Amino acid sequence: SNQGRRGHPFGDHRRVVEGIAYRYRTGIPWRDLPREQFGPWQTVWKRHRRYAADGTWDRVLTQVLAEADAAGMIDWA
């Protein structure tokens, strides 16, 4: 049971991550994220803040760089 738990369970992670990427790509304020496409802006913002605080983004970047380097896609010069 979810007794004693607050808030909503994590919804569609991909939709939230795409909302974060969209926001950074466009430079719009969080409040202007299209709700129909990404859900409530508050959810997207809170998840981004949580991922930044707990090191998730650092781990993602490390993995992406490792894969790109292994594929010879990075010129370290």
N, C-alpha and C positions, 0 to 999 in steps of 0.2 A: 504494500500500500504506500501511497505518497503522503501519508499523514505527517504533518509537521514540515513538509517541504513548501517553499515559497516560490513564486514566479512561475514561468512557463518552462517546460522542458525544451532543450535545444531543438529548434525546428530544422528546416532544410539547411544544412551547413553550406552547401554549394551556393544557394541563393544569397545567403548572408555574405559569404566571401566574395561573390560576384558583385554584391552591392558595395563592399569596401573597395574593390578594384575600380568599379565604375566611379565612385566618388573621387578617388585619387586621380584617375585618368581625366576626368572632366574638371576637377577643381571646384566643384559646386559645394555649397554648405551642406552639412549632414541633413539639415531639415528639408532640403530640396530633393533628396533621393526619391525617385518615383516609387510610391508605395505599392502600386499594382505589381511592379516588377520585383521589388526587393523586400516588401513588407514594411513594418514600421521603422522609420529611421532610427528611433531610439534603440531598437534591437540590434541593428547593424552597428551603431556607434558603440554600444556596450560590449558587443562581442569583439570589436576591433580593440577596444581599450583593454579587455581581459587578455586577449592574445598578445598584446604588446607587453603587458605586465608579467605574464607567466612564461615568457620566452618562446611562445609558439612561433612568432614571426621570425625570430632568430634561427630556430630549427628549420623552418621552411626554406629560408634563404641559404643556409648551409647545404641542405639537400639539393636544391636547385643548382647551386654553384658546383657541387661535386658531380652531379650528372652532366652538366654542361662541359665541365673540364674533362671528364672521362670521354665525352664524345668529341673532344678537340674543338669545342666551340668558343673557347676563351683564349684570347691572346694576352698573356700576362705581361707582355712588354708594354 
